[in-house]
Amino acid sequence: MNRLLYAATILVAVVVSAVGAHAWTLFTTDRPAPTASAAPAAPPQPPTGRYVLYMSTLNARDVFMLDTVTGKVWQRATFTDLVGQPTAWDYMDRIDNVEELSAFAAANGPAKPMRKTK
């Protein structure tokens, strides 16, 4: 029993000293300072096609399609008032200034007044 304990103690001492020596060389070895060119390269980006799909991080049902050439945007919509409730890309108008807002409001007309609730 004493021989086994003695052998185990020697083995542990050898392993600890080997690990300690290796760790010491890791921390004391001079290493060149990293340079700007040594920075890891960014992963390659996939080529962007004409149409790009974006999904909302808040609601996965909100999916948008962007035409990268014209800047037009469509939203995926389900038409619940049609038979079979089909889905399609619904074009989204873009309003960039007051003149476009006025034209948009004139083309769509005023909303019906809401009923007052008691």
Secondary structure, 3 states (H helix, E strand, C coil): CHHHHHHHHHHHHHHHHHHHHHHHHHHHCCCCCCCHHHCCCCCCCCCCCCEEEEECCCCCCCEEEEECCCCCEEEEEECCCCCCCCEEEEEECCCCCHHHHHHHHHHHCCCCCCCCCC
